[in-house]
Amino acid sequence: MSVVIQAFSDYVCPYCYLGEAILKRAAVATGAQAVRRAYQLHESGLSKLDPHGERMNASWENSIYPMAEKLGVEIRQPSRLPLTRQAHEAAAWARQQGCFEAFHSKLFQALFVEDQDLGELSVLKEIAWQSGLNPAELEKVLTERRMAEEVDEDLLIAQTYGITSAPTLVVAGHLLRGVQEASVLINAIELARDGRLDAETRKLPHLPVTITRN
């Protein structure tokens, strides 16, 4: 039986971006199905986290950059932390078009490699074009809020699970908060597949590398 990993993440979360590499490796190694779900670290106004404040600078120097080097992932500290509601709705539309993986990856790269503003419609339209999708159609979708219900459903599921930080993975109903070591995630998947995760879940380590919602 294939195990489903529900991955709740936000496009302004560097740990979510880095965790993608581990999630993909674990899915390939175990045959698990990864389902990405939207999560918003902040819904309106400016983020309480200054992208170049003392706290964030320390996180980048002491945690994010070392982790990225270990994983072989290119990442740069962005100059902004934009609102991501439109980006999530655009990603939901890309899924509907059968092009989610490419679009999802390009959203992260746009912010954490190219320092583009994901809150800008022009940026989302450019990503659509790069992904082989119709930018004009995406603009209509976002203007008319066609994918709002899909994103709201993800946020409701997150609320039901009691998720308050990103990234959070849900495996067989159990929450794994933060960026997990690949071996830990693979072990959790294999235990879930064998029906033994309930008995072993308290033994799984949880690394404190999440960003909590504002």
C-alpha positions as CSV (number, residue, x, y, z in Angstrom):
1,M,0.0,0.0,0.0
2,S,1.4,3.4,-1.0
3,V,1.8,5.9,1.8
4,V,0.6,9.5,1.3
5,I,2.8,12.3,2.7
6,Q,0.9,15.5,3.1
7,A,3.4,18.4,3.0
8,F,2.2,21.8,4.3
9,S,4.4,24.6,3.2
10,D,4.6,28.3,2.3
11,Y,6.6,29.8,-0.5
12,V,8.3,32.3,1.8
13,C,9.7,29.6,4.1
14,P,13.3,28.7,3.3
15,Y,13.0,25.5,5.3
16,C,10.1,24.5,3.1
17,Y,12.2,25.0,0.1
18,L,15.1,23.0,1.5
19,G,12.7,20.3,2.8
20,E,11.6,19.7,-0.8
21,A,14.9,18.0,-1.6
22,I,14.5,15.5,1.3
23,L,10.8,15.0,0.5
24,K,11.5,14.0,-3.1
25,R,14.3,11.7,-2.1
26,A,12.2,9.9,0.5
27,A,9.3,9.6,-1.9
28,V,11.6,8.0,-4.6
29,A,13.2,5.7,-2.0
30,T,9.9,4.4,-0.6
31,G,7.4,4.8,-3.4
32,A,5.3,7.2,-1.2
33,Q,3.0,9.8,-2.7
34,A,3.8,13.4,-1.8
35,V,0.8,15.7,-1.8
36,R,1.7,19.4,-1.4
37,R,-0.8,21.5,0.5
38,A,-0.9,25.3,0.9
39,Y,-0.1,26.9,4.2
40,Q,0.2,30.7,4.9
41,L,2.7,32.0,7.5
42,H,1.0,35.4,7.3
43,E,-2.2,36.4,5.6
44,S,-2.2,40.2,5.5
45,G,0.1,43.2,5.9
46,L,3.8,42.9,6.4
47,S,5.4,39.8,8.0
48,K,6.5,40.3,11.6
49,L,9.8,38.7,10.6
50,D,12.2,41.3,9.1
51,P,13.8,39.5,6.1
52,H,17.1,41.1,7.2
53,G,16.6,41.4,10.9
54,E,19.0,40.1,13.5
55,R,16.9,36.9,14.1
56,M,16.6,36.1,10.4
57,N,20.2,36.8,9.6
58,A,21.3,34.5,12.4
59,S,19.0,31.7,11.1
60,W,20.4,32.1,7.6
61,E,24.0,32.0,8.7
62,N,23.7,29.3,11.3
63,S,21.1,27.0,9.9
64,I,19.7,27.7,6.4
65,Y,23.0,28.1,4.5
66,P,24.7,25.1,6.2
67,M,21.7,23.0,5.5
68,A,21.5,24.1,1.9
69,E,25.2,23.3,1.4
70,K,24.7,19.9,2.8
71,L,21.7,19.2,0.6
72,G,23.3,20.7,-2.5
73,V,20.5,23.3,-2.9
74,E,21.1,26.8,-4.3
75,I,19.5,29.4,-2.1
76,R,19.9,33.1,-1.3
77,Q,18.4,35.3,1.5
78,P,15.6,37.3,-0.2
79,S,15.1,41.0,0.3
80,R,11.4,40.6,1.0
81,L,8.8,38.2,2.5
82,P,5.7,38.8,0.3
83,L,2.2,37.6,0.8
84,T,1.7,34.3,-0.9
85,R,-2.1,33.8,-1.2
86,Q,-2.0,34.4,-5.0
87,A,1.0,32.2,-5.4
88,H,-0.9,29.3,-3.7
89,E,-3.9,29.9,-5.9
90,A,-1.6,30.0,-9.0
91,A,0.0,26.7,-7.9
92,A,-3.5,25.1,-7.4
93,W,-4.3,26.1,-11.0
94,A,-1.0,24.7,-12.3
95,R,-2.0,21.4,-10.6
96,Q,-5.3,21.5,-12.4
97,Q,-3.3,21.9,-15.7
98,G,-1.1,18.9,-14.9
99,C,2.0,21.1,-14.4
100,F,2.2,21.4,-10.6
101,E,5.7,20.1,-10.0
102,A,7.5,22.5,-12.4
103,F,5.4,25.5,-11.2
104,H,5.8,24.7,-7.5
105,S,9.6,24.5,-7.9
106,K,9.8,27.7,-9.9
107,L,7.9,29.6,-7.2
108,F,10.4,28.7,-4.6
109,Q,13.3,29.4,-7.0
110,A,11.9,32.8,-8.0
111,L,12.1,34.0,-4.4
112,F,15.1,32.1,-3.0
113,V,17.3,32.2,-6.0
114,E,16.2,35.2,-8.1
115,D,14.8,37.4,-5.3
116,Q,11.5,38.1,-7.2
117,D,8.3,39.3,-5.5
118,L,5.8,36.4,-5.5
119,G,3.1,38.9,-4.5
120,E,3.4,40.5,-8.0
121,L,1.0,39.2,-10.7
122,S,3.7,39.9,-13.4
123,V,6.1,37.5,-11.6
124,L,3.4,34.7,-11.4
125,K,2.6,35.2,-15.1
126,E,6.3,34.9,-16.0
127,I,6.5,31.6,-14.0
128,A,3.4,30.4,-15.8
129,W,5.1,31.1,-19.2
130,Q,8.3,29.4,-18.1
131,S,6.2,26.3,-17.0
132,G,4.5,26.1,-20.4
133,L,1.2,27.6,-19.2
134,N,-0.9,30.5,-20.5
135,P,-0.1,33.7,-18.5
136,A,-3.2,35.4,-19.7
137,E,-5.3,32.5,-18.5
138,L,-3.6,32.6,-15.1
139,E,-4.4,36.3,-14.7
140,K,-8.1,35.5,-15.3
141,V,-8.0,32.7,-12.8
142,L,-6.5,34.9,-10.1
143,T,-8.7,37.9,-10.9
144,E,-11.8,35.7,-10.7
145,R,-10.5,33.8,-7.7
146,R,-11.3,30.4,-9.4
147,M,-8.9,28.5,-7.2
148,A,-9.8,30.1,-3.9
149,E,-11.8,27.2,-2.6
150,E,-9.0,24.7,-3.3
151,V,-6.5,26.8,-1.2
152,D,-9.1,27.4,1.5
153,E,-9.6,23.6,1.8
154,D,-5.8,23.1,2.3
155,L,-5.8,25.8,5.0
156,L,-8.8,24.2,6.7
157,I,-7.1,20.8,6.7
158,A,-4.0,22.4,8.3
159,Q,-6.2,23.9,10.9
160,T,-7.9,20.5,11.6
161,Y,-4.5,18.9,12.1
162,G,-3.5,21.8,14.5
163,I,-0.6,22.8,12.3
164,T,1.0,26.1,13.3
165,S,4.4,26.1,11.6
166,A,6.0,25.3,8.3
167,P,7.1,22.9,7.0
168,T,4.9,20.2,8.5
169,L,4.5,16.8,7.1
170,V,1.6,14.5,7.9
171,V,2.2,10.8,7.6
172,A,-0.6,8.4,8.5
173,G,-2.1,11.1,10.7
174,H,1.1,11.9,12.5
175,L,2.7,15.3,12.3
176,L,6.5,15.7,11.6
177,R,7.3,19.3,12.2
178,G,10.3,20.9,10.5
179,V,12.9,19.6,8.1
180,Q,13.5,16.0,8.9
181,E,16.6,14.0,8.1
182,A,15.9,11.8,5.1
183,S,16.5,8.6,7.2
184,V,13.9,9.8,9.7
185,L,11.3,10.5,7.0
186,I,11.9,7.2,5.2
187,N,11.6,5.3,8.5
188,A,8.3,7.0,9.3
189,I,7.0,6.1,5.8
190,E,8.1,2.5,6.2
191,L,6.5,2.2,9.7
192,A,3.3,3.7,8.3
193,R,3.3,1.2,5.5
194,D,3.7,-1.6,8.0
195,G,1.1,-0.2,10.3
196,R,3.6,0.3,13.1
197,L,3.9,4.1,13.1
198,D,1.5,4.6,16.0
199,A,3.7,2.5,18.3
200,E,7.0,4.1,17.2
201,T,6.0,7.8,16.6
202,R,7.2,9.1,20.0
203,K,10.7,7.8,19.2
204,L,11.0,10.0,16.1
205,P,13.2,13.1,16.5
206,H,11.7,16.5,15.5
207,L,14.3,19.0,14.4
208,P,13.5,22.7,15.5
209,V,13.7,24.1,12.0
210,T,10.3,25.5,11.3
211,I,8.9,29.0,10.9
212,T,5.8,29.6,13.1
213,R,2.9,31.5,11.7
214,N,2.6,35.2,12.6
